[in-house]
Amino acid sequence: MKKILLLALIGYAFLLKPVGATQKNTVDTVQNKVDIMMQDTASWLDSFASNKRVNDKASANGYLQLGWLPRTADLADIEAKFKVRLKLPNWNDKIALVIDNDDEDDLKLDYEADAIEKDKEDINLAVQYIKDLNENLKIKNRIGISRSQIYARSELKRKWQFDSYQIQLTPRLDYFSSDGWAPSVKGAIAYPLENSGLSLSASWQKVQSEQYARKKVGLYHIKSLKDDQLLVTGLQYNKNRYSQESYLASIRFRDLFYKNWLYFELEPFLEFNQVNDYKTEVGIALRFIGYYGK
């Protein structure tokens, strides 16, 4: 199924070449139909809340990401990721319904490259409540299904803005019905340069049912080439739940190549993994990311 979806999106990408307005209109029509379908779904779910109506309308937004990750160990690896976020103001203007397979359980670092190795791809479903206490302090609570089990999550995000840099701290506490408690914390420092920026971030998480803590550290250089192009050079260290280490060096180029909703990413990488006795693994990730919604 993933391969079919990937080929379909690549086919649409070729249609974006300047060979005529009809082909471009076809791509826009597909994106518009997906958008309308998701907005209608949000309105339908919102209508179950009560007879009382608020001024805000229900809305939906999200993305679909399809990629091909050929590398030394596997030339046919294909990924498919998606996220759907439904805002339902008749339920509560701070509540959203989130459906995805983009695993956030391991606290992704700022500018982190997508995981090259994945255990599995479960569908996650959650009700999310976000409260902005001020511009530098946010609380996010979730309850839903992830890792094929029920979970609850409470997260605090705090920012400190200084003259020449920014610090962000994100403590979080999860409880999984099977895996138990999972406290975690992420910290990040953003340092702007003259025409680019640096980001250093790290995370730690200990799941009760796992013997070892999960740890990650990442250093990234971010440069905007144009208004619609971004280049991220990064070094990542990861120690997973089995206490296995991996090192990743990558250069990720992102280009908004069609209107304001279709992106292309090209990311060559080198990986040194303890599982493979730290042998050099060379690869490249090719991704298309399509956004929709309001």
BALO-415968 format. One line per 8 residues: their letters; for each residue x negated, y, z negated of N, C-alpha, C. Coordinates in Angstrom, 2 decimals. Layout:
<sites>
a	X,Y,Z,X,Y,Z,X,Y,Z  ...
</sites>
This chain:
<sites>
mkkillla	-0.83,-1.20,0.00,0.00,0.00,0.00,-0.86,1.25,0.00  -1.95,1.22,-0.79,-2.84,2.37,-0.84,-3.43,2.67,0.54  -3.82,1.60,1.24,-4.43,1.80,2.55,-3.44,2.42,3.52  -2.18,2.00,3.43,-1.17,2.56,4.31,-0.99,4.05,4.03  -0.91,4.41,2.74,-0.75,5.81,2.37,-1.95,6.64,2.81  -3.15,6.08,2.64,-4.35,6.80,3.04,-4.37,7.04,4.53  -4.08,6.02,5.33,-4.08,6.18,6.77,-3.04,7.19,7.22  -1.89,7.19,6.52,-0.85,8.16,6.87,-1.32,9.58,6.64
ligyafll	-1.97,9.83,5.49,-2.43,11.17,5.20,-3.55,11.60,6.14  -4.46,10.69,6.45,-5.52,11.01,7.40,-4.93,11.34,8.76  -3.87,10.59,9.13,-3.20,10.88,10.39,-2.63,12.28,10.41  -2.02,12.69,9.28,-1.49,14.05,9.19,-2.61,15.07,9.26  -3.77,14.73,8.68,-4.89,15.67,8.72,-5.32,15.93,10.16  -5.35,14.89,10.97,-5.72,15.09,12.37,-4.69,15.96,13.09  -3.45,15.87,12.67,-2.42,16.70,13.28,-2.66,18.19,13.02  -3.47,18.49,12.00,-3.70,19.89,11.65,-4.70,20.55,12.58
kpvgatqk	-5.34,19.82,13.44,-6.25,20.43,14.39,-5.46,21.35,15.32  -6.07,22.45,15.75,-5.33,23.42,16.56,-5.03,22.92,17.96  -4.10,21.99,18.04,-3.73,21.46,19.36,-2.27,21.76,19.68  -1.63,22.61,18.87,-0.27,22.97,19.19,0.57,23.18,17.96  1.54,24.08,18.08,2.38,24.43,16.94,3.29,23.29,16.53  3.68,22.43,17.47,4.61,21.34,17.17,4.04,20.39,16.13  2.76,20.03,16.28,2.14,19.12,15.34,2.03,19.74,13.95  1.67,21.02,13.89,1.60,21.70,12.61,2.97,21.74,11.94
ntvdtvqn	3.98,22.00,12.73,5.34,22.04,12.18,5.74,20.69,11.60  5.27,19.59,12.22,5.57,18.26,11.71,5.01,18.08,10.31  3.76,18.50,10.09,3.14,18.38,8.78,3.86,19.24,7.76  4.20,20.46,8.14,4.94,21.35,7.24,6.31,20.77,6.89  6.94,20.13,7.86,8.27,19.55,7.62,8.19,18.43,6.59  7.16,17.57,6.70,7.00,16.49,5.73,6.79,17.05,4.33  5.90,18.05,4.21,5.64,18.64,2.90,6.87,19.33,2.35  7.62,19.98,3.21,8.83,20.68,2.79,9.90,19.70,2.30
kvdimmqd	10.04,18.56,2.98,11.02,17.55,2.58,10.67,16.95,1.22  9.36,16.69,0.99,8.94,16.17,-0.31,9.25,17.19,-1.39  8.96,18.45,-1.11,9.21,19.52,-2.08,10.70,19.60,-2.43  11.55,19.61,-1.41,13.00,19.70,-1.64,13.50,18.49,-2.43  13.00,17.30,-2.11,13.42,16.09,-2.81,13.07,16.17,-4.29  11.86,16.66,-4.61,11.43,16.74,-5.99,12.19,17.83,-6.74  12.47,18.97,-6.09,13.24,20.03,-6.74,14.66,19.55,-7.04  15.25,18.81,-6.09,16.60,18.27,-6.31,16.61,17.27,-7.46
taswldsf	15.55,16.45,-7.56,15.46,15.49,-8.66,15.40,16.21,-10.01  14.60,17.28,-10.07,14.50,18.05,-11.31,15.86,18.65,-11.69  16.56,19.21,-10.73,17.87,19.81,-10.99,18.87,18.76,-11.46  18.82,17.58,-10.85,19.73,16.48,-11.22,19.50,16.04,-12.66  18.23,15.85,-13.03,17.93,15.45,-14.40,18.30,16.55,-15.39  18.07,17.79,-15.01,18.36,18.91,-15.90,19.86,19.04,-16.16  20.68,18.61,-15.19,22.13,18.77,-15.32,22.71,17.87,-16.41  21.95,16.86,-16.88,22.45,15.96,-17.91,22.32,16.55,-19.31
asnkrvnd	21.62,17.68,-19.43,21.31,18.20,-20.76,22.55,18.65,-21.51  23.33,19.57,-20.93,24.50,20.09,-21.61,25.31,20.91,-20.63  26.47,21.36,-21.09,27.28,22.23,-20.26,26.77,23.66,-20.26  25.94,23.98,-21.23,25.38,25.32,-21.31,24.27,25.47,-20.29  24.27,26.56,-19.57,23.27,26.78,-18.53,22.39,27.98,-18.88  21.08,27.83,-18.66,20.16,28.94,-18.87,19.84,29.57,-17.53  19.20,30.74,-17.58,18.93,31.46,-16.34,17.86,30.78,-15.50  16.87,30.16,-16.14,15.80,29.51,-15.39,16.32,28.25,-14.70
kasangyl	15.84,28.03,-13.49,16.20,26.84,-12.74,15.20,25.72,-13.00  15.67,24.51,-12.91,14.77,23.36,-13.00,13.82,23.38,-11.81  12.61,22.89,-12.02,11.61,22.91,-10.95,10.68,21.71,-11.07  9.97,21.44,-10.01,9.02,20.33,-9.98,7.75,20.77,-9.27  6.63,20.22,-9.72,5.37,20.44,-9.00,4.48,19.23,-9.22  3.48,19.08,-8.39,2.59,17.95,-8.50,1.65,17.83,-7.33  1.04,16.67,-7.21,0.11,16.46,-6.10,0.03,14.97,-5.77  -0.48,14.71,-4.58,-0.81,13.35,-4.14,-2.24,13.37,-3.65
qlgwlprt	-3.08,12.51,-4.20,-4.48,12.43,-3.80,-4.79,11.04,-3.28  -5.32,10.99,-2.07,-5.71,9.73,-1.45,-7.18,9.81,-1.07  -7.92,8.77,-1.38,-9.36,8.83,-1.13,-9.95,7.50,-0.73  -11.09,7.60,-0.10,-11.90,6.44,0.30,-13.27,6.63,-0.32  -13.76,5.62,-1.06,-15.02,5.75,-1.79,-16.00,4.65,-1.39  -16.52,4.69,-0.17,-17.52,3.68,0.21,-18.81,3.89,-0.56  -19.37,2.78,-1.07,-20.62,2.85,-1.81,-21.35,1.53,-1.66  -22.52,1.44,-2.23,-23.39,0.28,-2.03,-22.69,-1.03,-2.39
adladiea	-21.94,-1.02,-3.52,-21.33,-2.27,-4.00,-19.98,-2.57,-3.36  -19.33,-1.56,-2.80,-17.99,-1.76,-2.26,-17.72,-0.71,-1.19  -17.66,-1.14,0.07,-17.45,-0.20,1.17,-15.97,0.03,1.45  -15.10,-0.68,0.77,-13.66,-0.59,1.09,-12.82,-0.10,-0.09  -13.45,0.56,-1.06,-12.70,1.02,-2.22,-11.80,2.20,-1.85  -10.54,2.09,-2.20,-9.56,3.14,-1.89,-8.84,3.52,-3.17  -8.61,4.82,-3.37,-7.91,5.29,-4.55,-6.66,6.06,-4.12  -5.64,5.99,-4.96,-4.42,6.76,-4.75,-3.96,7.28,-6.10
kfkvrlkl	-3.86,8.59,-6.24,-3.46,9.20,-7.50,-2.34,10.19,-7.24  -1.47,10.34,-8.23,-0.39,11.30,-8.07,0.01,11.84,-9.44  0.66,12.99,-9.42,1.22,13.57,-10.63,2.49,14.30,-10.26  3.53,14.08,-11.05,4.82,14.78,-10.90,5.14,15.43,-12.24  5.40,16.73,-12.23,5.76,17.45,-13.46,7.11,18.12,-13.24  8.10,17.74,-14.04,9.46,18.28,-13.91,9.77,19.20,-15.08  10.05,20.45,-14.79,10.44,21.41,-15.82,11.96,21.43,-15.92  12.48,21.20,-17.13,13.91,21.05,-17.34,14.39,22.08,-18.38
pnwndkia	14.68,23.29,-17.95,15.00,24.37,-18.90,16.26,24.14,-19.72  17.22,23.37,-19.21,18.43,23.10,-19.99,18.15,22.15,-21.16  17.09,21.38,-21.04,16.67,20.55,-22.17,15.91,21.43,-23.16  14.89,22.12,-22.66,14.10,23.06,-23.46,13.11,23.69,-22.49  12.95,25.02,-22.57,12.09,25.69,-21.59,10.61,25.38,-21.79  10.25,24.69,-22.88,8.87,24.31,-23.12,8.61,22.83,-22.82  9.65,22.09,-22.49,9.52,20.65,-22.28,9.40,20.32,-20.80  8.53,19.38,-20.47,8.38,18.90,-19.10,8.30,17.38,-19.11
lvidndde	8.82,16.77,-18.07,8.70,15.33,-17.87,7.56,15.10,-16.90  6.57,14.28,-17.30,5.36,14.06,-16.50,5.27,12.58,-16.12  5.12,12.32,-14.82,4.94,10.96,-14.31,3.67,10.96,-13.47  2.73,10.05,-13.76,1.48,10.03,-12.99,0.76,8.70,-13.18  -0.32,8.56,-12.45,-1.26,7.45,-12.69,-2.67,8.00,-12.86  -2.75,9.30,-13.21,-4.02,9.97,-13.43,-4.32,9.90,-14.92  -5.15,8.96,-15.31,-5.36,8.65,-16.71,-6.06,9.80,-17.44  -5.34,10.44,-18.35,-5.90,11.51,-19.16,-6.31,11.02,-20.55
ddlkldye	-6.16,9.73,-20.80,-6.39,9.20,-22.13,-7.84,9.34,-22.59  -8.77,9.43,-21.63,-10.18,9.47,-22.00,-10.73,10.89,-22.02  -9.87,11.91,-22.12,-10.29,13.31,-22.21,-11.27,13.68,-21.10  -10.77,14.00,-19.94,-11.62,14.37,-18.82,-12.38,15.65,-19.11  -13.65,15.65,-18.73,-14.48,16.84,-18.90,-14.09,17.90,-17.88  -14.44,19.14,-18.18,-14.23,20.20,-17.21,-15.10,19.93,-15.98  -14.48,19.94,-14.81,-15.15,19.72,-13.51,-15.68,18.29,-13.36  -15.19,17.37,-14.18,-15.65,15.99,-14.08,-15.26,15.37,-12.75
adaiekdk	-16.19,14.66,-12.15,-15.88,13.91,-10.94,-14.95,12.76,-11.31  -14.07,12.38,-10.39,-13.18,11.25,-10.64,-13.99,9.99,-10.91  -13.49,9.17,-11.82,-14.19,7.94,-12.19,-14.41,7.06,-10.98  -15.63,6.59,-10.81,-15.95,5.69,-9.70,-15.44,4.28,-9.99  -15.57,3.86,-11.25,-15.08,2.55,-11.66,-13.83,2.73,-12.53  -12.78,1.97,-12.25,-11.55,2.05,-13.03,-11.12,0.65,-13.43  -10.65,0.53,-14.69,-10.18,-0.77,-15.16,-8.90,-1.17,-14.44  -7.93,-0.26,-14.39,-6.67,-0.53,-13.74,-5.93,0.78,-13.56
edinlavq	-4.87,0.76,-12.83,-4.12,1.97,-12.55,-2.67,1.76,-12.97  -2.35,2.14,-14.18,-0.99,2.04,-14.69,-0.22,3.31,-14.37  1.09,3.18,-14.29,1.95,4.35,-14.16,2.26,4.87,-15.55  2.06,6.16,-15.77,2.30,6.78,-17.06,3.56,7.64,-16.99  4.31,7.63,-18.07,5.53,8.44,-18.18,5.52,9.11,-19.54  5.74,10.44,-19.56,5.68,11.15,-20.83,6.57,12.37,-20.82  7.08,12.71,-22.00,7.74,13.99,-22.23,6.74,14.88,-22.93  6.52,16.06,-22.38,5.46,16.94,-22.85,6.03,18.28,-23.33
yikdlnen	5.52,18.75,-24.46,5.94,20.04,-25.02,4.69,20.88,-25.25  4.63,22.06,-24.66,3.49,22.96,-24.79,3.94,24.26,-25.43  3.20,24.68,-26.43,3.47,25.93,-27.12,2.23,26.81,-27.09  2.33,27.97,-26.44,1.24,28.93,-26.42,1.39,29.87,-27.62  0.54,29.71,-28.62,0.59,30.58,-29.79,0.05,31.96,-29.47  -1.00,32.02,-28.65,-1.53,33.26,-28.10,-2.36,32.87,-26.88  -3.03,33.84,-26.27,-3.77,33.54,-25.04,-4.96,32.62,-25.26  -5.38,32.43,-26.50,-6.55,31.60,-26.79,-6.22,30.34,-27.59
lkiknrig	-4.97,30.13,-27.92,-4.60,28.98,-28.74,-3.33,28.32,-28.20  -3.42,27.03,-27.90,-2.31,26.30,-27.31,-2.16,24.95,-28.01  -0.91,24.54,-28.23,-0.61,23.22,-28.79,0.17,22.41,-27.76  -0.25,21.17,-27.54,0.44,20.30,-26.59,0.77,18.99,-27.29  2.05,18.62,-27.25,2.50,17.35,-27.82,3.12,16.49,-26.72  2.89,15.18,-26.81,3.43,14.25,-25.82,3.93,12.99,-26.51  4.94,12.38,-25.91,5.36,11.04,-26.28,5.77,10.33,-25.00  5.32,9.09,-24.86,5.62,8.40,-23.60,5.02,7.01,-23.55
isrsqiya	4.72,6.57,-22.32,4.17,5.24,-22.07,2.87,5.39,-21.29  1.79,4.82,-21.78,0.50,4.81,-21.11,-0.25,3.56,-21.55  -1.14,3.05,-20.72,-1.84,1.79,-21.01,-0.85,0.67,-21.29  0.34,0.76,-20.67,1.41,-0.24,-20.82,1.90,-0.34,-22.26  1.86,0.76,-22.98,2.35,0.79,-24.36,2.85,2.18,-24.70  3.68,2.26,-25.73,4.22,3.54,-26.17,3.14,4.29,-26.94  3.09,5.60,-26.73,2.10,6.41,-27.44,2.67,7.77,-27.79  2.04,8.42,-28.78,2.35,9.80,-29.16,1.03,10.55,-29.25
rselkrkw	1.05,11.84,-28.87,-0.18,12.61,-28.80,0.07,14.04,-29.28  -0.87,14.55,-30.05,-0.85,15.95,-30.45,-2.24,16.53,-30.19  -2.26,17.65,-29.48,-3.53,18.22,-29.04,-3.54,19.72,-29.30  -4.68,20.22,-29.76,-4.87,21.64,-30.00,-6.01,22.14,-29.11  -5.76,23.22,-28.37,-6.80,23.78,-27.50,-7.09,25.22,-27.95  -8.33,25.46,-28.35,-8.74,26.77,-28.85,-9.89,27.32,-28.02  -9.77,28.59,-27.61,-10.81,29.25,-26.83,-11.38,30.43,-27.59  -12.69,30.64,-27.42,-13.36,31.83,-27.94,-14.06,32.52,-26.77
qfdsyqiq	-13.74,33.75,-26.53,-14.31,34.49,-25.41,-15.34,35.50,-25.93  -16.58,35.35,-25.46,-17.65,36.26,-25.84,-18.06,37.08,-24.61  -18.99,37.99,-24.79,-19.37,38.88,-23.69,-19.94,38.12,-22.49  -20.75,37.11,-22.75,-21.44,36.44,-21.65,-21.09,34.96,-21.51  -20.21,34.41,-22.34,-19.86,33.00,-22.23,-18.54,32.74,-22.93  -18.00,31.55,-22.71,-16.74,31.13,-23.33,-16.91,29.74,-23.93  -16.35,29.53,-25.11,-16.38,28.23,-25.78,-14.95,27.73,-25.93  -14.76,26.43,-25.68,-13.44,25.82,-25.82,-13.57,24.53,-26.62
ltprldyf	-12.68,24.35,-27.59,-12.68,23.14,-28.42,-11.29,22.53,-28.38  -11.23,21.19,-28.13,-9.95,20.50,-28.00,-9.93,19.25,-28.86  -9.52,19.35,-30.12,-9.30,18.13,-30.93,-7.95,17.51,-30.57  -7.88,16.19,-30.64,-6.65,15.49,-30.26,-6.50,14.23,-31.10  -5.24,13.89,-31.37,-4.95,12.65,-32.09,-3.86,11.89,-31.35  -4.16,10.65,-30.97,-3.21,9.77,-30.29,-2.88,8.59,-31.20  -1.67,8.06,-31.00,-1.33,6.78,-31.62,-0.67,5.90,-30.57  -1.28,4.73,-30.31,-0.76,3.76,-29.34,-0.16,2.59,-30.10
ssdgwaps	0.98,2.12,-29.62,1.71,1.07,-30.33,0.91,-0.22,-30.46  0.02,-0.49,-29.51,-0.82,-1.70,-29.58,-2.25,-1.39,-30.00  -2.83,-0.33,-29.45,-4.24,0.00,-29.70,-4.47,0.75,-31.00  -3.40,1.29,-31.61,-3.56,2.00,-32.88,-3.97,3.45,-32.70  -4.59,4.01,-33.74,-4.99,5.42,-33.73,-6.15,5.65,-32.78  -6.19,6.87,-32.20,-7.27,7.20,-31.27,-7.61,8.69,-31.41  -8.37,9.06,-32.45,-8.81,10.45,-32.57,-9.87,10.77,-31.52  -9.90,12.01,-31.06,-10.87,12.41,-30.06,-11.09,13.91,-30.13
vkgaiayp	-12.17,14.36,-29.51,-12.47,15.79,-29.47,-13.27,16.08,-28.21  -13.01,17.23,-27.61,-13.78,17.68,-26.45,-14.23,19.12,-26.69  -15.47,19.41,-26.31,-15.99,20.76,-26.40,-16.58,21.17,-25.07  -16.49,22.47,-24.74,-17.00,22.96,-23.46,-17.51,24.37,-23.62  -18.60,24.66,-22.91,-19.17,26.01,-22.84,-19.23,26.41,-21.38  -18.64,27.55,-21.04,-18.69,28.09,-19.69,-19.55,29.35,-19.69  -20.56,29.35,-18.82,-21.50,30.47,-18.76,-21.54,31.02,-17.34  -20.99,32.21,-17.09,-20.98,32.77,-15.74,-22.35,33.30,-15.33
lensglsl	-22.69,33.05,-14.07,-23.89,33.61,-13.47,-23.48,34.71,-12.48  -24.43,35.26,-11.77,-24.13,36.38,-10.88,-23.14,36.01,-9.80  -23.37,34.89,-9.10,-22.47,34.47,-8.02,-21.97,33.04,-8.22  -22.09,32.53,-9.43,-21.66,31.15,-9.70,-21.46,31.01,-11.21  -21.46,29.77,-11.68,-21.26,29.54,-13.10,-21.77,28.18,-13.53  -22.00,28.03,-14.84,-22.42,26.76,-15.42,-21.38,26.29,-16.43  -21.19,25.00,-16.50,-20.27,24.43,-17.48,-20.94,23.21,-18.12  -20.98,23.22,-19.45,-21.48,22.09,-20.22,-20.35,21.61,-21.10
saswqkvq	-19.97,20.34,-20.97,-18.88,19.82,-21.78,-19.20,18.40,-22.24  -18.57,18.01,-23.35,-18.78,16.68,-23.92,-17.51,16.24,-24.63  -17.30,14.93,-24.68,-16.13,14.40,-25.37,-16.49,13.13,-26.12  -15.72,12.88,-27.18,-15.88,11.68,-28.02,-14.50,11.17,-28.35  -14.32,9.85,-28.27,-13.04,9.24,-28.61,-13.27,7.86,-29.19  -12.55,7.57,-30.28,-12.63,6.24,-30.91,-11.23,5.65,-31.02  -10.98,4.62,-30.25,-9.71,3.91,-30.29,-9.81,2.81,-31.35  -8.81,2.71,-32.20,-8.85,1.80,-33.34,-9.11,0.36,-32.94
seqyarkk	-8.53,-0.08,-31.83,-8.66,-1.48,-31.41,-9.98,-1.77,-30.70  -10.79,-0.74,-30.44,-12.04,-0.93,-29.71,-13.24,-0.83,-30.65  -14.24,-1.64,-30.41,-15.40,-1.68,-31.29,-16.26,-0.43,-31.18  -16.38,0.11,-29.94,-17.29,1.22,-29.71,-16.53,2.49,-29.33  -17.09,3.62,-29.68,-16.51,4.91,-29.29,-16.84,5.21,-27.84  -15.96,5.95,-27.16,-16.20,6.41,-25.80,-16.85,7.78,-25.86  -17.91,7.98,-25.07,-18.64,9.25,-25.10,-18.93,9.70,-23.67  -18.86,11.02,-23.46,-19.17,11.58,-22.15,-19.83,12.94,-22.33
vglyhiks	-20.78,13.23,-21.43,-21.42,14.55,-21.38,-21.57,14.92,-19.91  -21.29,16.18,-19.60,-21.41,16.62,-18.21,-21.96,18.02,-18.11  -22.86,18.23,-17.16,-23.41,19.56,-16.86,-23.12,19.86,-15.40  -22.48,21.01,-15.13,-22.02,21.30,-13.77,-22.38,22.73,-13.38  -22.72,22.87,-12.11,-22.92,24.20,-11.52,-21.80,24.41,-10.51  -21.07,25.51,-10.66,-19.89,25.78,-9.84,-20.13,27.03,-9.00  -19.98,26.90,-7.71,-20.20,28.03,-6.82,-19.06,28.13,-5.82  -18.49,29.32,-5.71,-17.45,29.58,-4.73,-18.11,30.05,-3.44
lkddqllv	-17.96,29.25,-2.38,-18.58,29.60,-1.10,-17.74,30.65,-0.37  -16.42,30.45,-0.40,-15.47,31.39,0.15,-14.25,31.39,-0.77  -13.23,32.15,-0.42,-12.02,32.15,-1.23,-11.36,30.78,-1.26  -11.58,29.99,-0.20,-10.92,28.69,-0.09,-11.89,27.52,-0.09  -13.13,27.75,-0.57,-14.13,26.68,-0.61,-14.88,26.71,-1.94  -15.15,25.52,-2.48,-15.83,25.40,-3.77,-16.87,24.29,-3.70  -18.02,24.53,-4.34,-19.09,23.54,-4.40,-19.44,23.29,-5.86  -19.33,22.02,-6.31,-19.62,21.65,-7.70,-20.74,20.61,-7.70
tglqynkn	-21.86,20.96,-8.32,-22.99,20.04,-8.47,-23.03,19.59,-9.91  -23.03,18.28,-10.14,-22.91,17.81,-11.51,-23.77,16.63,-11.87  -24.08,16.54,-13.16,-24.74,15.40,-13.77,-23.85,14.91,-14.91  -23.52,13.62,-14.93,-22.64,13.07,-15.95,-23.26,11.86,-16.63  -23.03,11.78,-17.92,-23.40,10.60,-18.69,-22.13,10.04,-19.32  -21.99,8.72,-19.28,-20.79,8.08,-19.80,-21.15,6.81,-20.55  -20.56,6.64,-21.73,-20.66,5.37,-22.46,-19.23,4.91,-22.70  -18.85,3.77,-22.12,-17.45,3.34,-22.15,-17.14,2.53,-23.41
rysqesyl	-15.93,1.99,-23.44,-15.46,1.27,-24.64,-16.21,-0.02,-24.88  -16.99,-0.49,-23.90,-17.82,-1.68,-24.08,-19.26,-1.32,-24.43  -19.52,-0.04,-24.69,-20.85,0.49,-24.99,-21.80,0.37,-23.80  -21.24,0.38,-22.60,-22.04,0.32,-21.38,-22.26,1.73,-20.85  -23.50,2.04,-20.49,-23.87,3.38,-20.06,-23.86,3.50,-18.54  -23.60,4.71,-18.07,-23.73,5.02,-16.65,-24.12,6.48,-16.50  -24.88,6.74,-15.45,-25.31,8.10,-15.12,-24.86,8.39,-13.69  -24.34,9.59,-13.49,-23.79,9.95,-12.18,-24.27,11.34,-11.79
asirfrdl	-24.82,11.45,-10.58,-25.18,12.75,-10.00,-24.38,12.92,-8.72  -23.71,14.06,-8.57,-22.86,14.23,-7.40,-22.82,15.69,-6.97  -22.48,15.89,-5.69,-22.23,17.22,-5.14,-20.86,17.17,-4.49  -19.91,17.93,-5.01,-18.53,17.89,-4.53,-18.18,19.18,-3.79  -17.79,19.02,-2.54,-17.38,20.15,-1.70,-15.87,20.07,-1.50  -15.16,21.13,-1.87,-13.70,21.18,-1.70,-13.35,22.33,-0.77  -12.47,22.03,0.17,-12.07,23.03,1.16,-10.55,23.05,1.30  -9.96,24.22,1.17,-8.53,24.39,1.44,-8.40,24.60,2.95
fyknwlyf	-8.15,23.50,3.68,-8.25,23.59,5.13,-6.91,23.75,5.84  -5.81,23.76,5.06,-4.52,24.02,5.70,-3.60,24.75,4.74  -3.24,25.96,5.10,-2.35,26.81,4.31,-2.83,26.86,2.86  -1.90,26.74,1.92,-2.31,26.84,0.51,-2.01,25.56,-0.27  -1.90,24.42,0.44,-1.49,23.22,-0.29,-2.24,21.95,0.09  -3.07,21.96,1.13,-3.77,20.73,1.53,-5.27,20.94,1.47  -5.92,20.13,0.62,-7.35,20.24,0.38,-8.08,19.00,0.92  -9.36,19.19,1.20,-10.24,18.09,1.59,-11.45,18.14,0.67
elepflef	-11.87,16.97,0.16,-13.06,16.89,-0.67,-14.06,15.90,-0.09  -15.31,16.27,-0.15,-16.42,15.42,0.26,-17.42,15.40,-0.88  -17.72,14.20,-1.41,-18.57,14.12,-2.60,-19.58,12.97,-2.51  -20.81,13.26,-2.02,-21.87,12.26,-2.10,-22.30,12.08,-3.56  -22.67,10.85,-3.94,-23.07,10.63,-5.33,-24.11,9.53,-5.44  -24.84,9.58,-6.55,-25.77,8.53,-6.96,-25.33,8.07,-8.34  -25.27,6.75,-8.55,-24.86,6.23,-9.85,-25.88,5.21,-10.32  -26.17,5.28,-11.62,-27.06,4.31,-12.27,-26.26,3.71,-13.42
nqvndykt	-25.93,2.42,-13.29,-25.01,1.79,-14.22,-25.70,0.67,-14.96  -25.46,0.59,-16.27,-26.08,-0.46,-17.08,-25.63,-1.84,-16.63  -24.39,-1.96,-16.17,-23.87,-3.25,-15.71,-24.71,-3.78,-14.56  -25.21,-2.89,-13.70,-26.03,-3.29,-12.55,-27.51,-3.08,-12.82  -27.91,-3.13,-14.10,-29.31,-2.96,-14.51,-29.89,-1.65,-14.02  -29.06,-0.61,-13.97,-29.46,0.75,-13.60,-30.04,0.84,-12.19  -29.64,-0.08,-11.35,-30.06,0.02,-9.95,-29.32,1.18,-9.29  -30.00,1.85,-8.37,-29.41,3.01,-7.71,-28.26,2.58,-6.81
evgialrf	-27.09,3.17,-7.04,-25.94,2.91,-6.19,-25.58,4.21,-5.47  -25.58,4.14,-4.15,-25.34,5.32,-3.33,-23.93,5.24,-2.77  -23.23,6.38,-2.75,-21.89,6.38,-2.20,-21.43,7.76,-1.81  -20.24,7.83,-1.25,-19.64,9.10,-0.88,-18.12,8.97,-1.04  -17.52,9.98,-1.62,-16.07,9.99,-1.80,-15.45,10.97,-0.82  -14.42,10.51,-0.12,-13.66,11.35,0.81,-12.23,11.40,0.31  -11.71,12.60,0.07,-10.38,12.72,-0.52,-9.55,13.78,0.20  -8.25,13.51,0.28,-7.26,14.51,0.70,-6.31,14.72,-0.47
igyygk	-6.07,15.98,-0.82,-5.19,16.30,-1.95,-4.12,17.26,-1.46  -2.87,16.81,-1.51,-1.74,17.63,-1.10,-0.90,18.04,-2.30  -0.64,19.35,-2.43,0.15,19.88,-3.54,1.54,20.26,-3.05  2.48,20.30,-3.97,3.84,20.75,-3.66,4.43,21.35,-4.91  5.52,22.07,-4.74,6.31,22.53,-5.87,6.12,23.96,-6.27  6.76,24.31,-7.36,6.81,25.69,-7.86,6.20,25.77,-9.24
</sites>
